[in-house]
Amino acid sequence: MAKDYAGNRSTGRRGAKPRRGKQPAKKPFPWVIALTAALLVSLFGYGLLSIQGASEQTAAEDVVEAEPKKAKPKPQKPLPEAPEKNRWEYEKALPEKTVEIDVEQQKSAGPYQMQCGSFRTQDQADRMKATIALSAGHESQVRRTTGKNGVWFRVVLGPIDSKRTGEAMRHDIQRAGINGCQMWKWTD
């Protein structure tokens, strides 16, 4: 027959009276520190009272001492002439001057391609191609590639004229939720 053990739980220390151990002894009031602090405060107050009248006396003495001293007048030299407003010639020459620079046309590194996926089945590659077309608005191709480890179906966008255009396309595709697209030189 089954036995109910739920009612037989041990109450543990809940029902027991708490033990009272030795309580730490109270420390006596630090009379020495209190008397020393009171003595220092009273000495500081006495010092302030004793120097209170001395500041007025020294200020009057300082004024008396300052009067006999007279400054000797220095001979004044004539001031130099004021400089002209346009001291430099380049301020006038720069607006008139034009510099011609021959800029070489940068050679394009060639067309780029962007691969957004590589799948074992044609169906998965077609789904990725449709997702790119519908959500990002870019046209892609599915290429069949045979390698050492079997047949792969690659989803490729391109040819792309410049790397800047390709990066903009990659950002559009990332906003559509497709990450991991890589861009490199165009190969057939």
Backbone as a printed PyTorch tensor [residue, N CA C, xyz], in Angstrom:
tensor([[[  0.8320,  -1.1730,   0.0000],
         [  0.0000,   0.0000,   0.0000],
         [  0.8880,   1.2520,   0.0000]],

        [[  0.4220,   2.2840,  -0.7030],
         [  1.2150,   3.5040,  -0.8380],
         [  1.1810,   4.3120,   0.4430]],

        [[  2.2660,   4.9680,   0.7060],
         [  2.3720,   5.7650,   1.9240],
         [  2.6090,   7.2220,   1.5300]],

        [[  1.9450,   8.1160,   2.2230],
         [  2.0700,   9.5440,   1.9410],
         [  3.1840,  10.1250,   2.7970]],

        [[  4.2530,  10.5260,   2.1230],
         [  5.3950,  11.0850,   2.8440],
         [  5.3360,  12.6130,   2.9170]],

        [[  4.3640,  13.2390,   2.2610],
         [  4.3040,  14.6960,   2.2160],
         [  4.0410,  15.2980,   3.5830]],

        [[  3.2580,  14.6170,   4.4160],
         [  2.9310,  15.1580,   5.7330],
         [  4.0240,  14.9330,   6.7470]],

        [[  5.0220,  14.1320,   6.4470],
         [  6.0670,  13.8080,   7.4090],
         [  7.3330,  14.6370,   7.2010]],

        [[  7.1940,  15.7660,   6.6760],
         [  8.3810,  16.5870,   6.4450],
         [  8.9790,  17.0290,   7.7610]],

        [[ 10.2610,  17.0850,   7.7910],
         [ 10.9660,  17.5340,   8.9810],
         [ 10.8710,  19.0450,   9.0600]],

        [[ 10.5630,  19.5460,  10.2090],
         [ 10.4540,  20.9980,  10.3680],
         [ 11.8180,  21.6280,  10.5210]],

        [[ 12.7970,  20.8150,  10.7830],
         [ 14.1590,  21.3240,  10.8770],
         [ 14.3060,  22.2500,  12.0590]],

        [[ 14.8990,  23.4040,  11.8600],
         [ 15.1740,  24.3490,  12.9360],
         [ 14.0510,  25.3770,  13.0810]],

        [[ 12.9630,  25.2120,  12.3010],
         [ 11.9030,  26.2060,  12.3660],
         [ 11.2260,  26.2370,  13.7280]],

        [[ 10.9890,  25.1130,  14.2930],
         [ 10.2650,  25.0540,  15.5520],
         [ 11.1580,  25.2410,  16.7520]],

        [[ 12.4380,  25.1280,  16.6120],
         [ 13.3480,  25.2220,  17.7420],
         [ 13.5710,  26.6740,  18.1340]],

        [[ 13.8720,  26.8780,  19.3980],
         [ 14.1530,  28.2230,  19.8890],
         [ 15.5570,  28.6240,  19.4370]],

        [[ 15.7230,  29.8650,  19.0590],
         [ 17.0590,  30.2810,  18.6270],
         [ 18.0220,  30.3040,  19.8060]],

        [[ 19.2030,  29.9160,  19.5420],
         [ 20.2310,  29.9220,  20.5810],
         [ 20.7590,  31.3330,  20.7530]],

        [[ 20.9880,  31.6560,  21.9760],
         [ 21.5770,  32.9580,  22.2450],
         [ 23.0120,  32.7380,  22.6670]],

        [[ 23.8870,  33.2050,  21.8400],
         [ 25.3030,  33.0720,  22.1460],
         [ 25.7740,  34.2810,  22.9330]],

        [[ 27.0350,  34.3720,  23.1170],
         [ 27.6000,  35.5120,  23.8270],
         [ 27.4520,  36.7510,  22.9560]],

        [[ 26.8810,  37.7650,  23.5370],
         [ 26.7640,  39.0110,  22.8120],
         [ 28.0450,  39.8050,  23.0200]],

        [[ 28.4630,  40.5130,  21.9990],
         [ 29.7030,  41.2610,  22.1580],
         [ 29.5470,  42.3260,  23.2430]],

        [[ 30.5770,  42.4990,  24.0140],
         [ 30.5550,  43.4830,  25.0970],
         [ 30.5620,  44.8820,  24.5040]],

        [[ 29.7860,  45.7760,  25.1370],
         [ 29.7320,  47.1440,  24.6430],
         [ 31.0360,  47.8500,  24.9820]],

        [[ 31.5270,  48.6020,  24.0400],
         [ 32.7740,  49.3270,  24.2500],
         [ 32.4920,  50.5700,  25.0800]],

        [[ 33.3910,  50.9360,  25.9650],
         [ 33.1740,  52.1410,  26.7780],
         [ 33.3200,  53.3920,  25.9120]],

        [[ 32.7060,  54.4740,  26.3720],
         [ 32.7620,  55.7310,  25.6410],
         [ 34.2020,  56.2330,  25.6170]],

        [[ 34.7090,  56.6520,  24.4630],
         [ 36.1090,  57.0930,  24.3680],
         [ 36.2810,  58.5030,  24.9290]],

        [[ 36.4270,  58.6130,  26.2480],
         [ 36.5510,  59.9070,  26.9070],
         [ 37.8170,  60.6440,  26.4850]],

        [[ 38.8810,  59.9290,  26.2610],
         [ 40.1480,  60.5830,  25.9220],
         [ 40.0370,  61.2920,  24.5720]],

        [[ 39.4380,  60.6220,  23.6110],
         [ 39.2930,  61.2170,  22.2730],
         [ 38.3480,  62.4110,  22.3290]],

        [[ 37.2540,  62.3080,  23.1030],
         [ 36.2920,  63.4000,  23.2010],
         [ 36.9270,  64.6230,  23.8540]],

        [[ 37.6930,  64.4350,  24.9240],
         [ 38.3420,  65.5650,  25.5840],
         [ 39.3950,  66.2140,  24.6850]],

        [[ 40.1390,  65.3920,  23.9430],
         [ 41.1460,  65.9330,  23.0270],
         [ 40.4830,  66.7630,  21.9260]],

        [[ 39.3730,  66.2800,  21.3830],
         [ 38.6670,  67.0150,  20.3390],
         [ 38.1200,  68.3290,  20.8800]],

        [[ 37.5480,  68.3210,  22.1050],
         [ 37.0090,  69.5430,  22.6960],
         [ 38.1210,  70.5580,  22.9440]],

        [[ 39.2780,  70.0930,  23.4000],
         [ 40.4130,  70.9780,  23.6450],
         [ 40.8930,  71.6310,  22.3450]],

        [[ 40.9720,  70.8310,  21.2690],
         [ 41.4170,  71.3780,  19.9810],
         [ 40.4350,  72.4120,  19.4370]],

        [[ 39.1380,  72.1670,  19.5720],
         [ 38.1310,  73.1150,  19.0840],
         [ 38.2120,  74.4140,  19.8760]],

        [[ 38.3730,  74.3190,  21.1930],
         [ 38.4490,  75.5400,  22.0060],
         [ 39.7240,  76.3330,  21.7000]],

        [[ 40.8550,  75.6520,  21.4780],
         [ 42.0880,  76.3540,  21.1150],
         [ 41.9580,  77.0450,  19.7560]],

        [[ 41.2970,  76.4100,  18.8260],
         [ 41.0810,  77.0100,  17.5090],
         [ 40.2190,  78.2660,  17.6310]],

        [[ 39.1560,  78.2120,  18.4420],
         [ 38.2920,  79.3770,  18.6610],
         [ 39.0440,  80.5200,  19.3260]],

        [[ 39.8630,  80.2110,  20.3210],
         [ 40.6680,  81.2360,  20.9990],
         [ 41.6370,  81.8920,  20.0090]],

        [[ 42.2330,  81.0820,  19.1430],
         [ 43.1560,  81.6290,  18.1500],
         [ 42.4550,  82.5770,  17.1950]],

        [[ 41.2340,  82.2470,  16.7820],
         [ 40.4810,  83.1350,  15.8950],
         [ 40.1450,  84.4520,  16.5900]],

        [[ 39.7550,  84.3910,  17.8590],
         [ 39.4180,  85.6190,  18.5830],
         [ 40.6430,  86.5030,  18.7880]],

        [[ 41.7890,  85.8890,  19.0190],
         [ 42.9830,  86.6880,  19.2830],
         [ 43.4970,  87.3910,  18.0300]],

        [[ 43.2790,  86.8540,  16.8610],
         [ 43.7710,  87.5140,  15.6430],
         [ 42.7180,  88.3960,  14.9960]],

        [[ 41.5450,  88.5140,  15.6140],
         [ 40.4590,  89.2840,  15.0030],
         [ 40.8090,  90.7590,  14.8840]],

        [[ 41.3400,  91.3740,  15.8770],
         [ 41.6680,  92.7970,  15.8360],
         [ 42.9880,  93.0790,  15.1480]],

        [[ 43.8490,  92.1070,  15.0150],
         [ 45.1800,  92.3160,  14.4530],
         [ 45.1370,  92.6180,  12.9620]],

        [[ 44.1440,  92.1560,  12.2610],
         [ 44.0970,  92.3620,  10.8140],
         [ 43.8540,  93.8230,  10.4720]],

        [[ 43.0850,  94.5620,  11.2680],
         [ 42.8290,  95.9730,  10.9940],
         [ 44.0870,  96.8030,  11.2210]],

        [[ 44.8610,  96.4380,  12.2230],
         [ 46.0750,  97.1870,  12.5210],
         [ 47.1210,  97.0000,  11.4270]],

        [[ 47.3000,  95.7840,  10.9370],
         [ 48.3090,  95.5470,   9.9110],
         [ 47.9170,  96.1720,   8.5860]],

        [[ 46.6220,  96.2480,   8.2840],
         [ 46.1940,  96.8680,   7.0350],
         [ 46.5180,  98.3520,   7.0460]],

        [[ 46.3310,  99.0200,   8.1790],
         [ 46.6310, 100.4470,   8.2750],
         [ 48.1290, 100.6840,   8.1510]],

        [[ 48.9410,  99.8210,   8.7410],
         [ 50.3840,  99.9600,   8.6480],
         [ 50.8640,  99.7610,   7.2120]],

        [[ 50.2510,  98.8370,   6.4860],
         [ 50.6390,  98.5880,   5.1000],
         [ 50.3670,  99.8020,   4.2210]],

        [[ 49.2690, 100.4830,   4.4720],
         [ 48.9160, 101.6480,   3.6700],
         [ 49.9200, 102.7630,   3.9110]],

        [[ 50.3360, 102.9450,   5.1410],
         [ 51.2940, 103.9940,   5.4680],
         [ 52.6260, 103.7240,   4.7880]],

        [[ 53.0400, 102.4940,   4.7440],
         [ 54.3130, 102.1560,   4.1300],
         [ 54.2730, 102.3230,   2.6170]],

        [[ 53.1240, 102.1560,   2.0050],
         [ 53.0300, 102.2130,   0.5630],
         [ 53.0920, 103.6440,   0.0330]],

        [[ 52.7170, 104.6400,   0.8130],
         [ 52.6690, 106.0200,   0.3470],
         [ 54.0390, 106.6240,   0.0540]],

        [[ 55.0820, 106.3830,   0.8810],
         [ 56.3440, 107.0480,   0.5810],
         [ 56.9880, 106.5710,  -0.7130]],

        [[ 56.6910, 105.4080,  -1.1460],
         [ 57.3150, 104.8900,  -2.3590],
         [ 56.7150, 105.5830,  -3.5740]],

        [[ 57.5880, 106.0600,  -4.4420],
         [ 57.1290, 106.6910,  -5.6700],
         [ 57.7970, 105.9960,  -6.8360]],

        [[ 57.0230, 105.7980,  -7.8690],
         [ 57.5510, 105.1370,  -9.0540],
         [ 58.2580, 106.1620,  -9.9270]],

        [[ 59.3950, 105.7630, -10.4760],
         [ 60.1430, 106.6430, -11.3620],
         [ 59.5050, 106.5920, -12.7440]],

        [[ 59.2810, 107.7270, -13.3450],
         [ 58.6990, 107.6990, -14.6880],
         [ 59.7230, 107.1920, -15.6990]],

        [[ 59.2920, 106.2930, -16.5320],
         [ 60.1670, 105.7320, -17.5610],
         [ 60.0630, 106.5880, -18.8140]],

        [[ 61.1550, 106.7420, -19.5140],
         [ 61.0710, 107.5150, -20.7630],
         [ 60.2570, 106.7270, -21.7950]],

        [[ 59.3290, 107.4170, -22.4160],
         [ 58.4620, 106.7490, -23.3830],
         [ 59.0950, 106.7900, -24.7620]],

        [[ 59.0680, 105.6230, -25.4000],
         [ 59.5810, 105.5250, -26.7640],
         [ 58.4100, 105.6930, -27.7170]],

        [[ 58.6640, 106.2470, -28.8880],
         [ 57.5540, 106.3790, -29.8400],
         [ 57.1050, 104.9960, -30.3130]],

        [[ 55.8080, 104.8620, -30.5100],
         [ 55.2390, 103.5900, -30.9590],
         [ 55.6270, 103.3200, -32.4040]],

        [[ 55.8140, 102.0470, -32.7530],
         [ 56.1280, 101.7420, -34.1520],
         [ 54.9160, 102.0140, -35.0330]],

        [[ 55.1930, 102.1880, -36.3140],
         [ 54.1230, 102.4950, -37.2550],
         [ 53.1710, 101.3090, -37.3730]],

        [[ 51.9210, 101.6220, -37.5900],
         [ 50.9170, 100.5620, -37.7330],
         [ 51.1630,  99.8170, -39.0440]],

        [[ 51.1180,  98.4800, -39.0070],
         [ 51.3620,  97.7270, -40.2370],
         [ 50.1910,  97.8760, -41.2120]],

        [[ 50.4980,  97.6840, -42.4710],
         [ 49.4580,  97.7580, -43.4870],
         [ 48.5160,  96.5770, -43.3310]],

        [[ 47.2970,  96.7540, -43.7790],
         [ 46.3200,  95.6760, -43.6410],
         [ 46.6980,  94.4630, -44.4750]],

        [[ 47.1660,  94.6470, -45.6730],
         [ 47.5670,  93.5320, -46.5390],
         [ 49.0880,  93.4620, -46.5600]],

        [[ 49.6540,  92.7910, -45.5720],
         [ 51.1050,  92.6910, -45.5040],
         [ 51.6250,  91.6250, -46.4500]],

        [[ 50.8170,  90.6860, -46.7910],
         [ 51.2940,  89.5640, -47.5860],
         [ 50.7510,  89.6530, -49.0060]],

        [[ 51.5480,  89.2110, -49.9200],
         [ 51.1630,  89.2810, -51.3270],
         [ 50.2320,  88.1440, -51.7260]],

        [[ 50.3070,  87.0220, -51.0160],
         [ 49.5090,  85.8730, -51.4380],
         [ 48.0110,  86.1170, -51.2640]],

        [[ 47.6210,  87.0640, -50.4230],
         [ 46.2020,  87.3560, -50.2630],
         [ 45.6010,  87.8800, -51.5660]],

        [[ 46.3990,  88.5940, -52.3350],
         [ 45.9200,  89.1060, -53.6140],
         [ 46.1260,  88.0850, -54.7230]],

        [[ 47.2000,  87.3050, -54.6260],
         [ 47.5580,  86.3960, -55.7150],
         [ 46.7060,  85.1290, -55.7320]],

        [[ 46.2870,  84.6520, -54.5820],
         [ 45.5590,  83.3780, -54.5410],
         [ 44.2230,  83.3980, -55.2790]],

        [[ 43.3910,  84.4070, -55.1270],
         [ 42.1220,  84.3650, -55.8680],
         [ 42.3110,  84.3910, -57.3820]],

        [[ 43.4020,  84.9650, -57.8590],
         [ 43.6230,  85.0650, -59.2980],
         [ 44.2590,  83.8170, -59.8840]],

        [[ 44.9060,  83.0080, -59.0530],
         [ 45.6750,  81.8740, -59.5580],
         [ 44.7990,  80.6270, -59.6660]],

        [[ 44.9850,  79.9040, -60.7430],
         [ 44.3100,  78.6130, -60.9130],
         [ 45.3690,  77.5640, -61.1840]],

        [[ 45.1750,  76.4060, -60.6030],
         [ 46.1250,  75.3170, -60.7690],
         [ 45.4350,  74.2080, -61.5460]],

        [[ 46.0600,  73.7740, -62.6030],
         [ 45.5120,  72.6980, -63.4270],
         [ 46.2440,  71.4120, -63.0940]],

        [[ 45.4870,  70.3740, -62.8070],
         [ 46.0670,  69.0830, -62.4610],
         [ 45.5390,  68.0500, -63.4410]],

        [[ 46.4610,  67.2820, -63.9900],
         [ 46.0530,  66.2030, -64.8820],
         [ 45.7170,  64.9830, -64.0340]],

        [[ 44.4610,  64.5960, -64.0700],
         [ 44.0170,  63.4490, -63.2860],
         [ 43.9230,  62.2540, -64.2170]],

        [[ 44.6450,  61.2250, -63.8470],
         [ 44.5840,  60.0100, -64.6540],
         [ 43.3020,  59.2650, -64.3390]],

        [[ 42.7040,  58.7410, -65.3620],
         [ 41.4980,  57.9520, -65.1620],
         [ 41.8650,  56.6680, -64.4430]],

        [[ 41.1200,  56.3790, -63.3970],
         [ 41.3820,  55.1480, -62.6720],
         [ 40.8860,  53.9760, -63.4920]],

        [[ 41.7230,  52.9890, -63.5450],
         [ 41.3300,  51.8060, -64.2920],
         [ 40.4110,  50.9700, -63.4230]],

        [[ 39.3470,  50.5370, -64.0250],
         [ 38.4180,  49.6820, -63.3010],
         [ 39.0690,  48.3320, -63.0750]],

        [[ 38.8470,  47.7880, -61.9100],
         [ 39.4340,  46.4900, -61.5880],
         [ 38.7330,  45.3770, -62.3550]],

        [[ 37.7460,  45.7430, -63.0920],
         [ 37.0320,  44.7400, -63.8670],
         [ 35.6760,  44.4690, -63.2570]],

        [[ 34.8770,  43.7190, -63.9430],
         [ 33.5530,  43.4330, -63.3920],
         [ 33.6520,  42.5090, -62.1720]],

        [[ 32.6790,  42.6520, -61.2910],
         [ 32.6120,  41.8440, -60.0790],
         [ 31.3930,  40.9400, -60.1430]],

        [[ 31.4180,  39.9210, -59.3110],
         [ 30.2460,  39.0720, -59.1320],
         [ 30.0240,  38.8920, -57.6370]],

        [[ 28.7760,  38.6170, -57.2680],
         [ 28.4480,  38.4160, -55.8720],
         [ 27.7470,  37.0760, -55.7330]],

        [[ 28.2770,  36.2240, -54.8540],
         [ 27.6700,  34.9190, -54.6160],
         [ 26.9380,  34.9780, -53.2850]],

        [[ 25.6640,  34.6100, -53.3140],
         [ 24.8450,  34.6790, -52.1050],
         [ 24.4920,  33.3090, -51.5530]],

        [[ 24.8940,  32.2590, -52.2030],
         [ 24.6050,  30.9380, -51.6600],
         [ 25.1340,  29.8540, -52.5680]],

        [[ 25.3510,  28.6790, -51.9790],
         [ 25.8090,  27.5130, -52.7230],
         [ 25.0810,  26.3150, -52.1290]],

        [[ 24.3040,  25.6300, -52.9650],
         [ 23.4240,  24.5770, -52.4630],
         [ 23.6760,  23.2720, -53.2020]],

        [[ 23.2820,  22.1770, -52.5640],
         [ 23.4110,  20.8510, -53.1740],
         [ 22.2800,  20.5580, -54.1450]],

        [[ 21.1090,  21.1800, -53.9450],
         [ 19.9650,  20.8910, -54.8250],
         [ 19.5730,  22.1360, -55.6130]],

        [[ 19.0440,  21.8960, -56.7930],
         [ 18.5880,  22.9720, -57.6760],
         [ 17.4110,  23.7090, -57.0380]],

        [[ 16.5510,  22.9840, -56.3210],
         [ 15.3600,  23.5720, -55.7200],
         [ 15.7320,  24.6380, -54.6730]],

        [[ 16.7170,  24.3560, -53.8170],
         [ 17.1430,  25.3300, -52.8100],
         [ 17.7360,  26.5770, -53.4740]],

        [[ 18.5020,  26.3830, -54.5250],
         [ 19.1000,  27.5150, -55.2370],
         [ 18.0200,  28.3770, -55.8830]],

        [[ 16.9910,  27.7390, -56.4610],
         [ 15.9010,  28.5030, -57.0740],
         [ 15.1180,  29.3010, -56.0260]],

        [[ 14.9490,  28.7250, -54.8290],
         [ 14.2580,  29.4480, -53.7610],
         [ 15.0540,  30.6940, -53.3510]],

        [[ 16.3630,  30.5560, -53.2410],
         [ 17.2110,  31.7060, -52.8850],
         [ 17.1440,  32.7660, -53.9790]],

        [[ 17.1510,  32.3480, -55.2360],
         [ 17.0650,  33.2740, -56.3670],
         [ 15.7510,  34.0430, -56.3120]],

        [[ 14.6470,  33.3530, -56.0150],
         [ 13.3400,  34.0050, -55.9320],
         [ 13.2810,  34.9690, -54.7430]],

        [[ 13.8820,  34.5870, -53.6300],
         [ 13.8880,  35.4580, -52.4500],
         [ 14.6410,  36.7520, -52.7420]],

        [[ 15.7670,  36.6390, -53.4090],
         [ 16.5470,  37.8330, -53.7590],
         [ 15.7540,  38.7180, -54.7120]],

        [[ 15.0910,  38.1200, -55.6890],
         [ 14.3410,  38.8960, -56.6740],
         [ 13.1400,  39.5930, -56.0320]],

        [[ 12.4110,  38.8950, -55.1680],
         [ 11.1920,  39.4720, -54.6060],
         [ 11.4670,  40.4530, -53.4640]],

        [[ 12.4150,  40.1490, -52.5890],
         [ 12.6030,  41.0080, -51.4240],
         [ 13.6310,  42.1160, -51.6510]],

        [[ 14.6780,  41.8600, -52.4270],
         [ 15.7120,  42.8770, -52.6440],
         [ 15.5940,  43.5420, -54.0070]],

        [[ 14.9380,  42.8910, -54.9560],
         [ 14.7410,  43.4820, -56.2720],
         [ 15.9260,  43.3630, -57.2070]],

        [[ 16.7980,  42.3780, -57.0030],
         [ 17.9620,  42.1880, -57.8640],
         [ 17.8580,  40.8450, -58.5770]],

        [[ 18.3320,  40.8430, -59.8190],
         [ 18.2790,  39.6270, -60.6230],
         [ 19.5270,  38.7910, -60.3650]],

        [[ 19.3290,  37.4940, -60.1830],
         [ 20.4570,  36.5950, -59.9380],
         [ 20.3760,  35.4020, -60.8690]],

        [[ 21.4600,  34.6220, -60.9050],
         [ 21.5380,  33.4380, -61.7610],
         [ 21.9050,  32.2410, -60.8990]],

        [[ 21.4850,  31.0580, -61.3440],
         [ 21.8860,  29.8190, -60.6800],
         [ 22.8600,  29.1190, -61.6180]],

        [[ 24.0750,  28.8550, -61.1150],
         [ 25.0960,  28.1860, -61.9220],
         [ 25.3900,  26.8180, -61.3230]],

        [[ 25.5030,  25.8430, -62.2210],
         [ 25.8390,  24.4820, -61.7850],
         [ 27.3550,  24.3340, -61.8610]],

        [[ 27.9710,  23.9140, -60.7420],
         [ 29.4200,  23.7710, -60.6570],
         [ 29.7430,  22.3790, -60.1520]],

        [[ 30.6950,  21.7370, -60.8310],
         [ 31.1420,  20.4180, -60.3870],
         [ 32.5250,  20.5730, -59.7820]],

        [[ 32.6800,  20.1050, -58.5520],
         [ 33.9560,  20.2180, -57.8590],
         [ 34.4190,  18.8670, -57.3610]],

        [[ 35.4130,  18.8630, -56.4870],
         [ 35.9600,  17.6250, -55.9400],
         [ 34.9380,  16.8740, -55.1000]],

        [[ 34.0870,  17.6380, -54.4130],
         [ 33.1390,  16.9850, -53.5230],
         [ 31.7090,  16.9900, -54.0640]],

        [[ 31.5420,  16.9930, -55.3570],
         [ 30.2110,  16.8240, -55.9430],
         [ 29.7320,  18.0410, -56.7030]],

        [[ 28.4230,  18.0530, -56.9420],
         [ 27.7770,  19.1060, -57.7220],
         [ 27.1990,  20.1470, -56.7630]],

        [[ 27.4490,  21.4210, -57.0900],
         [ 26.9290,  22.5310, -56.3020],
         [ 26.1610,  23.4710, -57.2200]],

        [[ 25.0960,  24.0670, -56.7010],
         [ 24.3160,  25.0620, -57.4250],
         [ 24.5310,  26.4060, -56.7240]],

        [[ 25.2410,  27.3070, -57.4090],
         [ 25.6050,  28.5990, -56.8280],
         [ 24.6320,  29.6760, -57.2860]],

        [[ 24.2120,  30.5470, -56.3550],
         [ 23.3530,  31.6900, -56.6700],
         [ 24.2690,  32.9050, -56.7770]],

        [[ 24.3610,  33.4700, -57.9940],
         [ 25.3370,  34.5180, -58.2940],
         [ 24.6260,  35.7220, -58.8870]],

        [[ 25.0410,  36.9320, -58.4780],
         [ 24.5660,  38.1810, -59.0660],
         [ 25.7210,  38.7970, -59.8350]],

        [[ 25.4490,  39.3330, -60.9920],
         [ 26.5220,  39.9970, -61.7170],
         [ 26.3840,  39.8200, -63.2030]],

        [[ 27.2130,  40.4090, -63.9730],
         [ 28.3880,  41.2100, -63.6310],
         [ 28.0050,  42.5780, -63.0650]],

        [[ 28.8150,  43.0410, -62.1110],
         [ 28.6190,  44.3320, -61.4600],
         [ 29.8000,  45.2090, -61.8670]],

        [[ 29.5170,  46.4220, -62.3550],
         [ 30.5570,  47.2980, -62.9030],
         [ 31.5660,  47.7660, -61.8550]],

        [[ 31.0890,  48.2460, -60.7110],
         [ 32.0170,  48.7820, -59.7070],
         [ 31.7630,  48.1300, -58.3520]],

        [[ 32.7680,  48.1980, -57.5320],
         [ 32.6570,  47.5990, -56.2080],
         [ 31.6510,  48.3730, -55.3550]],

        [[ 31.5690,  49.6700, -55.5580],
         [ 30.6130,  50.4900, -54.8060],
         [ 29.1790,  50.0720, -55.1140]],

        [[ 28.8810,  49.8230, -56.3760],
         [ 27.5470,  49.3620, -56.7530],
         [ 27.2650,  48.0000, -56.1330]],

        [[ 28.2690,  47.1420, -56.1470],
         [ 28.1090,  45.8150, -55.5540],
         [ 27.8550,  45.8780, -54.0590]],

        [[ 28.5520,  46.7870, -53.3630],
         [ 28.3290,  46.9260, -51.9190],
         [ 26.9230,  47.4430, -51.6400]],

        [[ 26.4340,  48.3490, -52.4840],
         [ 25.0660,  48.8460, -52.3140],
         [ 24.0610,  47.7130, -52.5100]],

        [[ 24.3060,  46.8540, -53.5050],
         [ 23.4220,  45.6990, -53.7230],
         [ 23.4760,  44.7560, -52.5210]],

        [[ 24.6730,  44.5430, -51.9900],
         [ 24.8230,  43.6400, -50.8400],
         [ 24.0660,  44.1720, -49.6260]],

        [[ 24.0800,  45.4960, -49.4360],
         [ 23.3300,  46.0860, -48.3260],
         [ 21.8240,  45.9280, -48.5340]],

        [[ 21.3580,  46.0630, -49.7830],
         [ 19.9350,  45.8280, -50.0700],
         [ 19.5470,  44.3940, -49.7150]],

        [[ 20.4050,  43.4570, -50.0880],
         [ 20.1220,  42.0410, -49.8230],
         [ 20.1720,  41.7610, -48.3220]],

        [[ 21.0730,  42.4090, -47.6010],
         [ 21.1390,  42.2250, -46.1470],
         [ 19.8880,  42.7600, -45.4750]],

        [[ 19.3620,  43.8900, -45.9520],
         [ 18.1300,  44.4270, -45.3880],
         [ 16.9640,  43.4790, -45.6190]],

        [[ 17.0480,  42.6700, -46.6810],
         [ 15.9990,  41.6860, -46.9680],
         [ 16.1500,  40.4430, -46.1020]],

        [[ 17.2260,  40.3580, -45.3180],
         [ 17.3950,  39.2360, -44.4000],
         [ 18.3010,  38.1380, -44.9110]],

        [[ 19.0190,  38.3780, -45.9930],
         [ 19.9360,  37.3730, -46.5390],
         [ 21.3550,  37.8520, -46.2550]],

        [[ 22.0560,  37.1270, -45.4120],
         [ 23.4130,  37.5070, -45.0340],
         [ 24.4040,  36.5190, -45.6220]],

        [[ 25.6380,  36.9220, -45.7060],
         [ 26.6860,  36.0150, -46.1610],
         [ 27.0290,  36.1330, -47.6290]],

        [[ 26.5170,  37.1460, -48.3160],
         [ 26.8870,  37.3290, -49.7220],
         [ 28.3220,  37.8460, -49.7890]],

        [[ 29.0870,  37.2880, -50.7310],
         [ 30.4780,  37.6930, -50.8950],
         [ 30.7070,  38.1550, -52.3230]],

        [[ 31.6240,  39.1350, -52.4740],
         [ 31.8710,  39.6980, -53.7910],
         [ 33.3260,  39.4840, -54.1680]],

        [[ 33.5600,  39.0910, -55.4370],
         [ 34.9100,  38.9440, -55.9550],
         [ 34.9070,  39.1670, -57.4540]],

        [[ 36.0790,  39.0740, -58.0630],
         [ 36.2120,  39.3320, -59.5080],
         [ 35.3420,  38.3750, -60.3120]],

        [[ 34.9390,  38.8470, -61.4700],
         [ 34.0580,  38.0730, -62.3420],
         [ 34.8120,  36.9130, -62.9760]],

        [[ 34.2370,  35.7400, -62.8690],
         [ 34.7510,  34.5640, -63.5800],
         [ 33.5660,  33.8600, -64.2000]],

        [[ 33.7790,  33.2950, -65.3750],
         [ 32.6750,  32.5840, -66.0390],
         [ 32.5500,  31.1720, -65.5480]]])
